[in-house]
């Protein structure tokens, strides 16, 4: 597979949407400003000119309304991709997402499927304040019936979005606003990435660092710093938290005997706590020190950029926790 072409994360998502719409005429897109404007982060740029207004549907500012329309469209045979501009706005449509889309197949005894993807973006880093900077993946992961995806690279973004559209069930596809301009190698050839398969972004022998989305790059930067001090860190990108690839983490911990989990979301009740519990339950004998977590403070995300950096995890925080795990602090 050729991977010498470099494009942005946003362009990779755009390609995934275009390719899947060409492949399957049942794929449609709904959302605010996704048509003529091309999406607030240019992910749907050019699609309305190619596929028309019957398949690229600009909606009113009503997340509950157009998400519900997406659920209904999916139940009647279409494959909608619903874009909610900011993950914070999913709270307006929680009934449609978690009570309807996630449960409909179960409640109908499998007679009804909801093959839809809800694309949205979250995370901090831009000083967008408390209502536009949250990382809410654990909320969706806690409710059975919906899969949760959060890619960290352009390659993963394209392959995971294509697979999510084909998955045949509701998928929350969570992008990070700070990743849209990130560039990476993406092959022109057709490919998909199965959900529930973590990726080892860097091999190591002294400690395992598990992360997701933008924090994967922070973890890789921390691993590079640690290498200068003779510490070998293995970095795992979960890519999805539903399904959760615990086996890859367990295999790594069996080798390194230490685990540090890095999440941009708030520390309490997050997916990191779930993973820590699973490793404690299933791999306790492999651990030489407690599982440690690096996460956002349990406060609303500040508007002020300096305060925001104090609240959100930074590379230095990861380095510090790794050293604590190794008892070298």
N, C-alpha and C positions, 0 to 999 in steps of 0.2 A: 504494500500500500504506500503510495507516494504521500509524503507529509511535508514537502518543501515549500508549500504555499502558506503564507502568513496573512491572517485576517483578524479582525477584531471579534470580540465576544458578541457584540450586537450584530455584526455581519453574519456570524455563524448561525445565530438564531434566525435571522432573516432568511438565510439559505434553507434552513430546516423547514420553515413554514412554506416557502415557495416549493420546495421539492415534494413535500407531503400533499400540498394542494394540487400539484400536477399529477401526482400518483393516484390520488383518491378525490373524486369530485364531491364526496360527501363532507370533506373538511371545509369548515367555514370559520371565520374569525369575527368575534364581537367585542366591542369595547369603546371607550371614550378616546376620540382623536386618533383612531388607528387608521383612518382612511386617507383623506387628502393630506392631513398633517403628517402621517407616517409614524405616529406613535411618539410619545414624549421623549423616548430614547432612540428613536429611528429604527426600531426593530421591525416595524411593518412598512417601512418606506418602500414605495413602488408597487406594492401588492395590489392596491385598488386599480391601478392602471392595467395590470395584467389579468386580474380575475374578476373585476367588476364589483358593483355595489350590492349584488345579490349574495356574494360570498364574503365580501369585506364590509362589515356592517358597522357604521358609526352609530353609537347609541347615545341616548340622553345621559345626563349625570345622575344615574340611579343604579348603583351596584346591585341592590336587591332585585331590581327589575330585569336588568340584562343577564345577571347570573341565573336567575330563575328561568329566563327565556332559553339560556344555554342548556339547562337541565332538561327542559321540555323538548328542545330540539334533539338532544342526545337520546332521549327515551323513544323518539319517533324515527330514529334511524340515521340522523346526521352525526358528525363528529366535530362538535364545536371546540374551538380554542377561544376561551374567554380571557380577555386581558383586563385585569384590575390594576389601575395605574400605580397604586401604592399598596403594599401589603397591609398597611394600617387601615385601609378602607374595606378590607375583607370583613371587618367586624359588622359592617352594615349588611352584609350578605351571609352571615353565619348560618341562619336557618336554611337557606338554599344550599349552602355547601355541606354542612355537617348533619343536618336533619333530613335533607332530601337527597342530594347527590350521593352521599356516602352510604345511605341506608336503603336506597330504593331496590337494589338488586336482592338484598337479603329479605326485605319485607314482601317482595313479590315472589319469593321462592325461586328466584333465578329467571322468572319470566320476563323481567325488564332489566336492561343494562343501561348504564349511563357512561358511554365512552366519550368523556370530555376532559380537556386539560384547562386548568385555570392558571394562566401565567400572571405573575406579579413580581414586584421587586421590593426588597427591603434592605435593612442594614443602615449603619451610620457612616460617618466619614466626611460628610459635606456640610455639617452644621444645619441640617434641615429640621431640627428640633424634635420634641417629644412625640408629635403625631405623624411624623414622616421618617422615622429612623429606626423602627422596631424590627426585631428578628423574631418572628412568630411561629417558626416551623414546628416547635414542640406542641403548640395548641392543636394543629391539624393532625399531628402524629398520634395524639392521645385518643382520637376517635376512630374506631375500626371502620374500614370500608373505603378509605381513600389513601392513595400512595403519595409520598412526599419526596420531592427531588430538589437538589440544590447544587448545581454544577459550579466548578471553580475555574474552569479553563474554556477557551473557545472550542477546543476539540470535544470536551465532555458536553458542553452546552448543546452543540449540534446533534451529537449522537444520542444524548438522553432525551432531547425534545422530540426527535423523530420517533424514538421508541415509545415515549409517553403518548403521542398521538395514536399510535397503533395498539396501545395496551388494552383497550376495550373496557376501561373502568375509569372512574374519576381520579385525576392526578393533580396535585398541587405542585406547580413548577415554579420554584422560588429562585429568582435571580437577585444579584446584589448590585446596587446602583453604582458601586465603585469599580465594577468589573467590565462595564460595557465597552470601554475604550482599551481594555487590555488586549494585546495581540498574542497570537499563538498559531502553531501549525495545525492546519485543518486540511485533510486530503480532499481532492475534488471527487474521488470515487465514492460510491454509495457505501454507507456504513451506519449501523445503529449500535448503541450500547445498552445491554440488558440492565433493567432496574434491579437493585439489590446486590450489586457487585462492587465492592470497594476497590480502590486503586492505590497501590503503593507508589507514591510519588518520589520517595527517596528511601533507599535501604540503609539500615543501621543495625548496631549490635548492642548498644548500651541502654537505650530507652525508646519506647514507642510513643509517638505523638499522633493523636487522632484528631482530625479536624474536618471542617465542612466549609464550602463556599469561600468567601474572601479570607477567612482565617487560615486556609491552606497555605496561601502565599506567606502570611505572617509566620506560620510554622516552619516553612522552608527557609525563610530568612533567619529564623532563630536557630535552625539546624546548622546553617552555614556558619553562624557565629560560634556555636558550640563546638563545631569541628576545629576551629582555631585553638580551642582549649583542650583538644584531645578527646572530646565527647562525641560518640557516634549515635546520632538520632535517626530512627526510622520514622518517616512521615506517611501516614495513611489518610487518604481522602475518602470519606465514606460515600460521597456522591449522592446517596439516598439514605434517608433514615427510616422510611417505610417503603420497601423492605429494608431491614437493618442487617448488614453483613457482619455479624458478630464473629463468625468463624475466622475471617481474615485477621481480625484484631486478636483473637485468641492465639492464633498461630504466631503472630508477631510477639505477643507477650510471653509466649513459651520460650522465645529466643532471647528477648531483652530483659524479661523479669520486672519491667517497670512500665507504667502507663501514665501519661499526662494527656488530658482531654482539653481541647481548646474550642470554645464556642463563642460567637459574638453575642448570642442571646443572653438574657439575664441568668445569673448563676442558679437561682432556686427553681426546682421542678423542671429542669430542662432535659433535652435529649442526652446531655452529658451525664446527668445523674442516672438515667436509665442504663446507659452503657456501662457506667461504673458498677452499678448493681449487678448487671449481667456478668461482668468479668469477675466480680467478687464471688458470685454464686457458682460460676462454671470453671473458673481458672484460678481459684484462690491459692492453690499450691504452687503456682508458677510465679506468684508475686513476691518480690523481695522487699517491697516498700508499699505504702498505701497508694491507691489510685488518687491522683491529684487533678483538680480542675482549674482551668483559666477561663474566666467568663466576665461578662459585663456586671457591674455593680447593680444591686437591686434597687435602682432609682430610675425615674424617667430620664430619657436621653436629653442632655442639655443642648441648648441652641449654641452657646458659646463654644467655639472649636477647641479651646484649651481645656475647658471643663469636659467636653465630649471625649477627648483623648484620655482624661483621667478616669472616665467611667467605662470606656470600651477597652477590651484587651489590646495590648501592644506587644511588640516583639520582645521588649525587655521583660515583660511579665512572664512570657513563655520560657525565656532563658532562666529566669529566677526559679520557676517551679520545677523545671527539669533538674536544676542543680539541687533543689530541695529533695527531689525524688532520689537523687544519687547520694544524698547526705554530704554534699560538697559545699554547702553554703556556709 
